Amino acid sequence: MDREVVELFTEPGKGKGVRARTVGRGIRQGSLIIAEDPYIFSLEVEESKRRCHSCLQKKTVPLVCYGCKYARYCSETCQERDQEHHRMECDVINVSSGLAANLKMAVAILCKMYHLPVERGQLSSISNLMSHVDDIKRQRAGGLTAMLSTLRTTLKFHPEYLIDQEALEAVVGKVMCNSFAILDDDHQQIGTAMYAQASMINHSCSPNCVPVFRGSRVEIRAARVILPGEEATISYTDTLTPTQERKDHLSFNYFFSCQCEACNDKERDSKMECLKCPRCSRQIPKTSALQLLTCSCGYKLTSGDFLTDMEDIKNFAENLVNSRKCYANEPEHFLYLLERCLQLQQGVFYEDNVSFVSVLERALDVCIEMAEWQNALEYAERLERILRVYHQTDIGLGLLYKKKGLIQLELGRTAEAKESLSTAKRLLTVTHGWRHDLVQHIRNVLTDLQADNETTLNHENNFSEL
């Protein structure tokens, strides 16, 4: 953490947070605030089979741990680098590999606490993180009890890792409240991690910072200018793992305006009005989820089967987006289902709906995979119009412009491609830093295009002189 530009503070009910120093000039856009290795991390089950467990790169992993036969490495250097971390959970990693992400993380913490007894009582460097156990008990008492029971069952042959009930609740609570989803360069989740410092940054629906991952290492940069004394925040949807809290927050935003206190009401209304009246097709202004929602034409959302249809379509979209692996060998059929889903969504959602956006993104990726460049460009342009409404310096928007530029190159639209890639470079330089491989790749493509353009001009000049 760069203590020259940020400082820690404590807010009742929220715990510790990070803000720009109250004395100073604030934080410039693109400035690196935190660069940190994880306290613990875990790969997704499928990703663990095709990525190095140290550098997290997707490559051939010929080296396997002799103890657990689970951890895989791309080189001896990576294997040696990971030994200190891996040796603490080597004997239980197989029994915990099938658990949900938050429970795998809890097991990893318990192992680390056991092997580093000096840190045992305070949960080491994550002792400053909030667990919100009381809130979890109020909202999901049954779920917490089930998770603790699963942990005890999983570790029944390793009782040395188990701790008393109160401490175990604190471990699970901290994992649920402070875990990050490790994202690759395409913004897809490949694992889960906890950080001693980065996890203290609170979340907002109008964030001013963005996290980027280099393997398991997180880098958090300012997405815009942060004024002196202003709190540094990150997005709910960019980094939180898919726990129930994240799903609850998103499902609320599928239909209703966000209730986050950090959001500006006027800005929120302009971004989140995404329900469509089935009678007049107007956008329906939203209030609290507990209040009756009525369109200006008099149609009530509680009338007929509107809410039921909306929930069914939302569930269909969510299941479809998450079932990409089931259609790995049938991209044409999968694209047909996605297009059918978009048709159904248009009856109840406007395109700025979160559910609608997720299906559009999946359809774009499938078109790219199938090399259907014209259809891919149409989806990219639809997404561009939507994402520009949400964030001007968002990682997703930068990655979209990169995809759009490469699609335009495939279609031979070089001038438009240069414009899209230049925009991608500008956005991703803010979120990733100019040294990041993703930014360097775009710079190289633009350099090649410029060189080709100069060669063409020289050829034209020589031709005109003949």
C-alpha positions as CSV (number, residue, x, y, z in Angstrom):
1,M,0.0,0.0,0.0
2,D,1.4,3.4,-1.0
3,R,1.2,5.3,2.3
4,E,2.3,8.4,0.6
5,V,-1.0,8.8,-1.2
6,V,-3.5,6.7,0.9
7,E,-4.2,6.1,4.6
8,L,-6.3,3.7,6.6
9,F,-9.4,4.9,8.5
10,T,-12.1,3.3,10.6
11,E,-15.8,3.8,10.1
12,P,-18.4,2.4,12.6
13,G,-20.3,-0.5,11.2
14,K,-18.0,-0.9,8.2
15,G,-14.6,-1.4,9.9
16,K,-11.4,-0.2,8.3
17,G,-11.3,1.4,4.9
18,V,-8.8,3.1,2.6
19,R,-8.9,6.8,1.5
20,A,-6.7,9.4,-0.1
21,R,-4.6,11.2,2.4
22,T,-6.5,14.1,3.9
23,V,-3.4,16.2,3.5
24,G,-2.1,16.2,0.0
25,R,-3.2,16.6,-3.6
26,G,-5.3,13.5,-3.8
27,I,-4.7,10.6,-6.2
28,R,-4.2,11.0,-10.0
29,Q,-6.1,8.8,-12.4
30,G,-4.2,5.6,-13.2
31,S,-2.1,5.8,-10.0
32,L,-1.1,2.5,-8.4
33,I,-2.6,2.4,-4.9
34,I,-2.0,-1.2,-3.8
35,A,0.1,-4.1,-5.3
36,E,-0.1,-7.1,-3.0
37,D,0.4,-10.9,-3.0
38,P,-2.5,-12.9,-1.5
39,Y,-2.7,-14.1,2.1
40,I,-4.2,-17.3,0.6
41,F,-5.7,-18.2,-2.8
42,S,-7.3,-21.1,-4.5
43,L,-7.9,-22.0,-8.1
44,E,-11.3,-23.0,-9.6
45,V,-11.5,-26.8,-10.1
46,E,-11.4,-26.7,-13.9
47,E,-8.7,-24.1,-13.9
48,S,-6.5,-26.1,-11.5
49,K,-6.1,-28.8,-14.2
50,R,-4.7,-26.4,-16.9
51,R,-2.9,-23.7,-15.0
52,C,0.3,-23.5,-13.1
53,H,-0.5,-23.4,-9.3
54,S,2.2,-20.8,-8.8
55,C,2.2,-18.3,-11.7
56,L,-1.4,-19.1,-12.7
57,Q,-0.5,-19.1,-16.4
58,K,-2.5,-21.4,-18.7
59,K,0.2,-23.6,-20.1
60,T,1.6,-27.1,-20.0
61,V,1.9,-28.2,-16.4
62,P,4.2,-31.3,-16.4
63,L,5.3,-31.2,-12.7
64,V,3.0,-32.6,-10.1
65,C,3.4,-32.5,-6.3
66,Y,4.5,-36.0,-5.1
67,G,2.5,-35.6,-1.9
68,C,-1.0,-34.7,-3.0
69,K,-0.9,-35.4,-6.7
70,Y,-3.1,-32.3,-7.1
71,A,-0.8,-29.2,-7.4
72,R,0.7,-28.7,-10.8
73,Y,3.5,-26.5,-12.0
74,C,4.9,-25.3,-15.3
75,S,8.6,-25.3,-14.1
76,E,10.8,-26.2,-11.2
77,T,11.1,-22.5,-10.4
78,C,7.4,-22.2,-10.0
79,Q,7.3,-25.4,-7.9
80,E,10.0,-24.1,-5.6
81,R,8.4,-20.7,-5.3
82,D,5.1,-22.3,-4.2
83,Q,6.4,-24.7,-1.7
84,E,6.1,-22.4,1.4
85,H,2.4,-21.9,0.5
86,H,1.6,-25.4,-0.6
87,R,3.2,-27.4,2.2
88,M,0.7,-26.0,4.7
89,E,-2.3,-27.6,2.9
90,C,-0.7,-30.4,0.9
91,D,-2.2,-33.1,3.2
92,V,-5.8,-31.8,3.0
93,I,-6.0,-30.2,-0.5
94,N,-7.6,-33.3,-2.1
95,V,-10.4,-33.6,0.5
96,S,-11.1,-29.8,0.2
97,S,-10.8,-29.6,-3.6
98,G,-14.5,-30.4,-4.2
99,L,-15.8,-27.8,-1.7
100,A,-17.3,-24.4,-2.7
101,A,-14.8,-21.6,-3.1
102,N,-15.4,-19.9,0.3
103,L,-15.0,-23.2,2.1
104,K,-11.8,-24.1,0.3
105,M,-10.5,-20.7,1.4
106,A,-11.5,-21.4,5.0
107,V,-9.7,-24.7,5.0
108,A,-6.6,-22.9,3.6
109,I,-6.7,-20.4,6.5
110,L,-7.1,-23.1,9.1
111,C,-4.0,-24.9,7.7
112,K,-2.0,-21.7,7.7
113,M,-3.0,-20.9,11.3
114,Y,-1.9,-24.4,12.4
115,H,1.5,-24.3,10.7
116,L,2.1,-20.7,11.8
117,P,1.1,-20.9,15.4
118,V,2.5,-17.4,16.2
119,E,-0.3,-16.0,14.1
120,R,-3.0,-18.4,15.3
121,G,-5.0,-16.2,17.7
122,Q,-5.2,-13.1,15.5
123,L,-5.7,-14.8,12.0
124,S,-2.3,-13.3,11.1
125,S,-2.2,-10.2,8.9
126,I,-6.0,-10.5,8.1
127,S,-6.9,-9.8,11.7
128,N,-7.9,-6.2,10.7
129,L,-10.6,-7.5,8.3
130,M,-14.2,-7.5,9.4
131,S,-16.1,-10.8,9.7
132,H,-19.6,-9.4,10.2
133,V,-20.6,-12.7,11.8
134,D,-23.5,-11.1,13.7
135,D,-25.0,-9.9,10.4
136,I,-24.5,-13.3,8.8
137,K,-26.2,-15.0,11.6
138,R,-29.2,-12.7,11.3
139,Q,-29.5,-13.1,7.6
140,R,-28.2,-16.6,6.9
141,A,-28.0,-18.5,10.2
142,G,-28.9,-21.8,8.6
143,G,-26.3,-21.3,5.9
144,L,-23.5,-20.5,8.3
145,T,-24.4,-23.5,10.4
146,A,-24.3,-25.7,7.3
147,M,-20.9,-24.4,6.3
148,L,-19.4,-25.0,9.7
149,S,-20.8,-28.5,9.7
150,T,-19.3,-29.1,6.2
151,L,-15.9,-27.9,7.4
152,R,-15.9,-30.2,10.5
153,T,-16.9,-33.1,8.3
154,T,-14.2,-32.4,5.8
155,L,-11.5,-32.1,8.4
156,K,-12.7,-35.0,10.6
157,F,-9.5,-37.0,9.8
158,H,-7.4,-33.8,10.4
159,P,-8.7,-32.6,13.8
160,E,-5.5,-30.6,14.4
161,Y,-6.7,-28.0,12.0
162,L,-10.1,-27.5,13.7
163,I,-10.6,-24.6,16.2
164,D,-13.3,-23.5,18.6
165,Q,-16.8,-22.5,17.3
166,E,-16.4,-18.8,17.7
167,A,-13.0,-18.6,16.0
168,L,-14.3,-20.9,13.2
169,E,-17.2,-18.6,12.6
170,A,-14.8,-15.6,12.4
171,V,-12.7,-17.4,9.7
172,V,-15.8,-18.2,7.6
173,G,-17.2,-14.7,8.0
174,K,-13.9,-13.1,6.9
175,V,-13.8,-15.3,3.9
176,M,-17.4,-14.5,2.9
177,C,-16.9,-10.7,3.4
178,N,-13.4,-10.2,2.1
179,S,-12.6,-12.6,-0.8
180,F,-11.7,-11.5,-4.3
181,A,-12.4,-13.3,-7.5
182,I,-9.0,-13.7,-9.3
183,L,-9.7,-12.6,-12.9
184,D,-7.7,-13.4,-16.0
185,D,-7.0,-10.9,-18.9
186,D,-10.5,-11.6,-20.3
187,H,-12.1,-10.7,-17.0
188,Q,-13.1,-14.4,-16.3
189,Q,-12.8,-15.8,-12.8
190,I,-10.0,-18.4,-12.4
191,G,-9.7,-18.5,-8.6
192,T,-10.4,-16.9,-5.3
193,A,-8.0,-15.0,-3.0
194,M,-7.9,-12.9,0.2
195,Y,-5.5,-10.0,0.8
196,A,-4.5,-8.3,4.0
197,Q,-4.6,-4.8,2.6
198,A,-6.6,-4.9,-0.6
199,S,-9.5,-6.6,1.2
200,M,-9.9,-3.5,3.4
201,I,-11.0,-1.4,0.4
202,N,-14.8,-1.2,0.6
203,H,-17.3,-1.6,-2.2
204,S,-19.5,0.8,-4.0
205,C,-21.9,0.9,-7.0
206,S,-19.9,4.0,-8.1
207,P,-16.3,2.9,-7.6
208,N,-13.3,5.1,-8.1
209,C,-10.7,2.2,-8.3
210,V,-10.3,-1.0,-10.3
211,P,-8.4,-4.2,-9.4
212,V,-6.3,-6.0,-12.0
213,F,-4.5,-9.4,-11.4
214,R,-1.0,-10.5,-12.4
215,G,-1.4,-14.2,-11.6
216,S,-2.6,-14.1,-8.0
217,R,-1.1,-10.7,-7.3
218,V,-3.6,-7.9,-7.3
219,E,-2.9,-4.3,-8.4
220,I,-5.5,-1.6,-7.6
221,R,-5.4,1.6,-9.5
222,A,-7.4,4.9,-9.4
223,A,-10.0,4.8,-12.2
224,R,-10.4,8.6,-11.8
225,V,-9.1,11.4,-9.8
226,I,-9.6,10.8,-6.0
227,L,-9.8,13.9,-3.9
228,P,-8.1,14.3,-0.6
229,G,-10.0,12.5,2.1
230,E,-12.2,10.6,-0.4
231,E,-12.6,6.9,0.2
232,A,-11.1,4.5,-2.3
233,T,-13.8,2.0,-3.4
234,I,-14.1,-0.9,-5.9
235,S,-17.1,-2.4,-7.7
236,Y,-19.3,-5.1,-6.2
237,T,-19.4,-7.1,-9.4
238,D,-15.8,-6.8,-10.5
239,T,-14.1,-8.6,-7.6
240,L,-16.5,-10.3,-5.3
241,T,-16.6,-14.1,-5.5
242,P,-20.0,-15.6,-6.5
243,T,-21.2,-16.1,-2.9
244,Q,-24.8,-15.6,-1.9
245,E,-24.1,-12.0,-0.9
246,R,-23.1,-11.2,-4.5
247,K,-26.0,-13.0,-6.0
248,D,-28.5,-11.3,-3.7
249,H,-27.0,-7.9,-4.6
250,L,-27.1,-8.6,-8.4
251,S,-30.6,-10.2,-8.4
252,F,-31.9,-7.0,-6.6
253,N,-30.3,-4.9,-9.4
254,Y,-31.8,-7.0,-12.1
255,F,-35.1,-5.4,-11.3
256,F,-34.7,-2.4,-9.0
257,S,-32.5,0.6,-8.5
258,C,-29.5,0.0,-6.2
259,Q,-29.9,1.1,-2.6
260,C,-26.2,1.6,-2.0
261,E,-25.8,4.9,0.0
262,A,-22.7,5.8,-2.1
263,C,-24.8,6.0,-5.3
264,N,-26.2,9.3,-6.5
265,D,-30.0,9.0,-7.0
266,K,-30.1,10.9,-10.3
267,E,-27.2,8.9,-11.7
268,R,-28.6,5.7,-10.4
269,D,-32.0,6.3,-12.0
270,S,-30.5,7.0,-15.4
271,K,-28.5,3.8,-15.3
272,M,-30.7,1.3,-13.7
273,E,-34.2,1.9,-15.2
274,C,-34.1,-1.4,-17.2
275,L,-37.7,-2.8,-16.8
276,K,-40.0,-2.6,-19.8
277,C,-43.8,-2.2,-19.4
278,P,-45.5,-5.0,-21.3
279,R,-48.4,-2.7,-22.1
280,C,-46.7,0.5,-23.5
281,S,-43.0,-0.6,-23.7
282,R,-41.9,2.4,-21.6
283,Q,-39.2,2.1,-19.0
284,I,-40.7,1.7,-15.6
285,P,-39.4,4.0,-12.9
286,K,-38.3,1.9,-9.9
287,T,-38.5,2.5,-6.2
288,S,-37.9,0.1,-3.3
289,A,-38.4,-3.6,-3.9
290,L,-41.0,-3.6,-1.2
291,Q,-43.1,-0.9,-2.8
292,L,-45.7,-1.3,-5.6
293,L,-44.2,-0.4,-9.0
294,T,-46.5,1.2,-11.5
295,C,-45.9,2.5,-15.0
296,S,-47.1,5.9,-16.1
297,C,-49.7,4.2,-18.3
298,G,-51.3,2.6,-15.1
299,Y,-49.9,-0.9,-15.5
300,K,-48.8,-2.5,-12.3
301,L,-45.9,-4.9,-12.2
302,T,-47.8,-7.1,-9.8
303,S,-50.5,-7.5,-12.5
304,G,-50.8,-10.8,-14.3
305,D,-47.8,-13.0,-14.7
306,F,-45.3,-10.2,-15.3
307,L,-43.1,-10.8,-12.2
308,T,-43.2,-14.6,-12.7
309,D,-42.2,-14.3,-16.4
310,M,-39.4,-11.9,-15.5
311,E,-38.0,-14.3,-12.9
312,D,-38.2,-17.2,-15.2
313,I,-36.4,-15.4,-18.0
314,K,-33.8,-14.1,-15.6
315,N,-33.2,-17.7,-14.4
316,F,-33.0,-19.0,-18.0
317,A,-30.4,-16.4,-18.8
318,E,-28.3,-17.1,-15.7
319,N,-28.4,-20.8,-16.3
320,L,-27.5,-20.4,-20.0
321,V,-24.6,-18.1,-19.3
322,N,-23.2,-20.5,-16.8
323,S,-23.6,-23.6,-19.0
324,R,-21.0,-22.6,-21.7
325,K,-18.9,-25.7,-21.0
326,C,-21.9,-28.0,-21.8
327,Y,-22.0,-26.6,-25.3
328,A,-18.2,-26.6,-26.0
329,N,-18.7,-28.8,-29.1
330,E,-22.0,-27.2,-30.2
331,P,-21.3,-23.4,-30.6
332,E,-24.0,-23.0,-33.2
333,H,-26.7,-24.5,-31.0
334,F,-25.4,-22.4,-28.0
335,L,-25.6,-19.2,-30.1
336,Y,-29.1,-20.1,-31.1
337,L,-30.1,-20.5,-27.5
338,L,-28.5,-17.2,-26.6
339,E,-30.3,-15.4,-29.4
340,R,-33.6,-16.9,-28.3
341,C,-32.9,-15.8,-24.7
342,L,-32.3,-12.2,-26.0
343,Q,-35.6,-12.3,-27.7
344,L,-37.4,-13.3,-24.5
345,Q,-35.5,-10.7,-22.5
346,Q,-36.6,-7.9,-24.8
347,G,-40.1,-8.4,-23.7
348,V,-39.4,-7.5,-20.1
349,F,-36.0,-5.8,-20.0
350,Y,-34.2,-2.9,-21.6
351,E,-30.7,-3.6,-22.9
352,D,-29.1,-1.9,-19.9
353,N,-30.3,-4.7,-17.6
354,V,-27.5,-6.7,-16.0
355,S,-29.0,-10.0,-17.2
356,F,-29.3,-8.7,-20.8
357,V,-25.7,-7.6,-20.7
358,S,-24.4,-11.0,-19.6
359,V,-26.1,-12.8,-22.4
360,L,-24.9,-10.2,-25.0
361,E,-21.3,-10.7,-23.7
362,R,-21.6,-14.5,-24.1
363,A,-23.0,-14.2,-27.6
364,L,-20.2,-11.9,-28.6
365,D,-17.6,-14.5,-27.3
366,V,-19.3,-17.3,-29.2
367,C,-19.4,-15.4,-32.4
368,I,-15.6,-14.6,-32.1
369,E,-15.0,-18.3,-31.4
370,M,-16.9,-19.2,-34.6
371,A,-15.2,-16.4,-36.6
372,E,-18.6,-14.9,-37.5
373,W,-17.1,-11.5,-37.6
374,Q,-20.0,-9.4,-38.8
375,N,-22.4,-10.8,-36.1
376,A,-19.6,-10.3,-33.5
377,L,-19.2,-6.7,-34.5
378,E,-23.0,-6.1,-34.2
379,Y,-22.9,-7.5,-30.6
380,A,-19.9,-5.5,-29.8
381,E,-21.6,-2.3,-30.9
382,R,-24.7,-3.1,-28.9
383,L,-22.5,-3.7,-25.8
384,E,-20.6,-0.5,-26.4
385,R,-23.7,1.6,-26.3
386,I,-24.7,-0.1,-23.0
387,L,-21.4,-0.2,-21.2
388,R,-20.7,3.5,-21.9
389,V,-23.7,4.3,-19.8
390,Y,-22.3,2.5,-16.8
391,H,-18.6,3.3,-16.6
392,Q,-16.3,5.5,-18.6
393,T,-13.1,3.8,-17.2
394,D,-14.3,0.3,-16.6
395,I,-12.2,-2.8,-17.4
396,G,-15.0,-4.4,-19.2
397,L,-15.3,-1.4,-21.5
398,G,-11.6,-1.4,-22.3
399,L,-11.6,-5.1,-23.1
400,L,-14.7,-4.6,-25.3
401,Y,-12.9,-2.0,-27.4
402,K,-10.0,-4.3,-27.7
403,K,-12.3,-7.1,-29.0
404,K,-14.1,-4.7,-31.3
405,G,-10.8,-3.4,-32.8
406,L,-9.6,-6.9,-33.5
407,I,-12.9,-7.8,-35.1
408,Q,-12.7,-4.8,-37.3
409,L,-9.3,-5.8,-38.4
410,E,-10.7,-9.2,-39.4
411,L,-13.3,-7.4,-41.5
412,G,-10.6,-5.2,-43.1
413,R,-11.9,-2.0,-41.5
414,T,-8.5,-0.7,-40.6
415,A,-9.2,2.9,-39.8
416,E,-12.1,2.0,-37.5
417,A,-9.9,-0.7,-35.8
418,K,-7.2,1.8,-35.1
419,E,-9.7,4.1,-33.4
420,S,-11.2,1.2,-31.3
421,L,-7.7,-0.1,-30.3
422,S,-6.6,3.4,-29.4
423,T,-9.6,3.8,-27.1
424,A,-8.8,0.4,-25.6
425,K,-5.2,1.4,-25.0
426,R,-6.3,4.6,-23.2
427,L,-8.8,2.9,-21.0
428,L,-6.7,-0.1,-20.1
429,T,-3.6,2.0,-19.4
430,V,-5.6,3.6,-16.6
431,T,-6.8,0.3,-15.2
432,H,-3.8,-1.9,-15.9
433,G,-0.8,0.4,-16.2
434,W,1.2,1.0,-19.4
435,R,3.6,-1.9,-18.6
436,H,0.9,-4.6,-18.5
437,D,1.1,-7.3,-21.2
438,L,-2.4,-6.5,-22.4
439,V,-1.6,-2.9,-23.0
440,Q,1.7,-3.7,-24.6
441,H,0.0,-6.1,-27.0
442,I,-2.4,-3.4,-28.1
443,R,0.5,-1.0,-28.6
444,N,2.3,-3.5,-30.7
445,V,-0.8,-4.0,-32.9
446,L,-1.2,-0.2,-33.4
447,T,2.5,0.1,-34.2
448,D,2.2,-2.6,-36.9
449,L,-0.9,-0.9,-38.3
450,Q,1.0,2.5,-38.4
451,A,4.0,0.8,-40.1
452,D,1.7,-0.8,-42.7
453,N,0.0,2.5,-43.3
454,E,3.3,4.3,-43.8
455,T,4.4,1.5,-46.2
456,T,1.2,1.9,-48.2
457,L,1.7,5.7,-48.4
458,N,5.2,5.4,-49.6
459,H,4.1,2.8,-52.2
460,E,1.4,5.2,-53.4
461,N,3.9,8.1,-53.5
462,N,6.3,6.1,-55.5
463,F,3.5,4.9,-57.9
464,S,2.4,8.5,-58.5
465,E,5.9,9.5,-59.5
466,L,6.1,7.0,-62.2
